[in-house]
Amino acid sequence: MTFAAPAWFFAFAAIPLIIVALAAQRARKRRMIEAVVSARVADSVFPARNVSGAARTSLRLLAIAALIVALARPQSGSTEVREVAKTRDIFIAVDVSKSMLTRDVSPSRLQQARIIASDLVDHFKDDRIGIISFAGTAATAAPLTLDHSAVRETIEQLDVTNIPVGGSELGSPIRIAGESMVNKDLSGALLVVLTDGEDTEVNERSASELGDASNRNVKLLTVGLGTDNGEPIPDPDRGGRPVVDRQGKTVISRLDRDGLMELARIADGNAIFTSSPAAVIASAEEALKGMQSTEIEQEVKQAAIERFTWPLGAGLGLAALSLLPGLPTLVRSLRRTSTPLALAVVGVATIFTTNARAESAAQSHIASGDKHWQAADHEAALNAYRDALNAEDAGKLDAATRHRVTATAGSAAYRLERYDEAAEWFGQSLAHGTTTQRANAEYNLANALAMGAEKSIASEEAQQDIDALKQAVATLRTALTHYDDASRHRSDFPQARSNHAKVSQRIDELEKQIEELEKQQEQEKQDPQDGENDQENETQDQDQSDQSDQSDQSDQSDQSDQSDQSDQSDQSDQSDQSDQSDQSDQSDQSDQSDQSDQSDQSDQSDQSDQSDQSDQSEQSDQSEQSDQSDQSEQSEQSEQDGDGEPTSSRDRQRGTPGSVAQLTKEQLEQMSEEEREQAIEEIRALLRARANEATGVPLRVPPTRLRQPEKNW
């Protein structure tokens, strides 16, 4: 059993005071009698113990206690109640463009629009009210509903960030209002537009929609907010500094009276220019005159069964019993049961008082939470609601109260951006409330899940974490199911369908991002293997290059001279091969053949486009082929061959004729810059001299393998 008004149980504290007051009054009367007559006469006139008087007093006190319990409205059980309400449809369209932040109306145009919208909701208590936010486009912030508490929450959340597209396009709110009406043929709707009229866009489409407003049974009431002089627009993205144009000049926002009057004329509506909520309410009442109400069969509600008739009947019976004339005889027959009866009365009073204290504690926490919620202290409100549900009698709260507490706690956590906690609160509210309330809870739960998923991947690290992205996708898919449930519970829920589409699009984006990250990771796994293969190839190339260098050095060794003196011919072959490069990708290779009968000539052949390779072949002249040649002539010829090759100063220093042409890469690197240039010039001079000597001499190409150098000096 629960009590709808448990505060009445505190009235039990007055019963002891009544008893004390009655006892004091009886004692004062006896003293007055004793002052006039003797004590013996006083006892006969006013006995010390008046059984009938005490019984009547007790019955009357019990009757008072029963009436107190009845006033507390005891409730037990529940029953289904189906209500039918007659309502009208009222849309409140609030301009959320940046110009509404202007403070020429205190505290600002947007804040004043919120105040006017809240007063309209409070005034039209029996009508369905919906909220539309618009700027360059429009969106349904709250669908038509009788749940005005939810509408107030939506009004508090209106901000310039709700619609990212700038401007003020009034055709969309009219279209949304016409499409959302309950009965488009018979009923009508009032659209109250709260705007400053600045940057109002009337294109061909919006003009058509404004012109069809009367055909849609939508009456337009535009409320102009602002002043003709205007003020700068504070930019929240720049710390509240004024908005400037492209030339750096401060933008002044002014009320566009002519534009709003023209819009009202096109839509066959009315335009007023005021910031007074009372004036707006009066104009709205005037516009609603003659508008037909629509009967709406509300959802089945669980209503508690009132049991106040039980204590009320008991109290009335006890009061009537105290007035019976034969009460003294009845009292004497009940004297033996007077003590148990008194104990029973005290016990019942104690139980009721205990329940009152427990119930009042929970209600006290709820009242505290409501107070903090109205003050926008969401943290304190959340703690108060949590304490209320953790109270000892939390199970005795009715379904409507529990739904309101859990839903409001979820909204508080949502505004604190603790989306996971908000989802838990909204999940609890699903178990209570009407069908419409459950639809709102499903919608709020889906929003909390979606925002929680976005918050979990807001960091740059999470954007590169595939597991985090997959978890966010899973959470967003759960949100989709709750949007579907919200639309199923309430068919006229366009906001749920709109958010469903946005979340679906976000899931597609995240899945593409996950696919790209997986491809990137797969590519990164293959890159190290390619690097290892490249390193192995470079190592093999280096080894081959070293082997080639060693082969070049071995080719530069002097071959021993062979001299054969005979009666007919002396042949001397000396083959020197050297690979040299002169810093310009040209490589000269010279084979020198020395100590022959006449001379060894050098052969230069071009092996590539930029590489000159000279092969010097051994050539021997048989100077004497007869049996009559003497040995002295051979000796002279041999000396002539040795002296015929030009020698440089460096050759003389080294003691080896023509050794300049046999220099290796290592030897050149050990020289100074001047010595290296001098050696190269001497090599060129040597080659030119050999070329001149070889003119007209038949050459023979030795069967040696020529290879273009792989490295330059």
Secondary structure, DSSP 8 states (H G I E B T S, - for coil): -EES-GGGGGGGGHHHHHHHHHHHHHHHHHHHHHHHS-HHHHHHHS-S--HHHHHHHHHHHHHHHHHHHHHT-EEEEEEEEEEEEEE-EEEEEEE-SGGGG--SSSS-HHHHHHHHHHHHHHH-TTSEEEEEEESSSEEEEEEEES-HHHHHHHHHT--TTS--S-SEE-HHHHHHHHHH-S-TTT--EEEEEEE--TTEE--HHHHHHHHTTTTTTEEEEEEE-S-SS-EE-B-GGGTT-B-B-TTS-B-EE---HHHHHHHHHHTT-EEEE---HHHHHHHHHHHHTT---EEEEEEEEEEEEE-THHHHHHHHHHHHHTT-TTHHHHHHHTGGGHHHHHHHHHHHHHHHHHHHHHHHHHHHHHHHHHHHHHTT-HHHHHHHHHHHHTSTTGGGS-HHHHHHHHHHHHHHHHHTT-HHHHHHHHHHHTTSS-HHHHHHHHHHHHHHHHHHHHHHT-SHHHHT-HHHHHHHHHHHHHHHHHHHHHHHH-S--HHHHHHHHHHHHHHHHHHHHHHHHHHHHHHHHHHHHHHHHHHHHHHHHHHHHHHHHHHHHHHTS----EEE--SS--EEE--EEEEEE-SSS-EEEEEE--S-SS----EEEE-SSS-EEEE----------STT--HHHHHHHHHHHHHSS---HHHHHHTSTTGGGG--HHHHHHS-HHHHHHHHHHHHHHHHHHHHHTTT------S------SS--
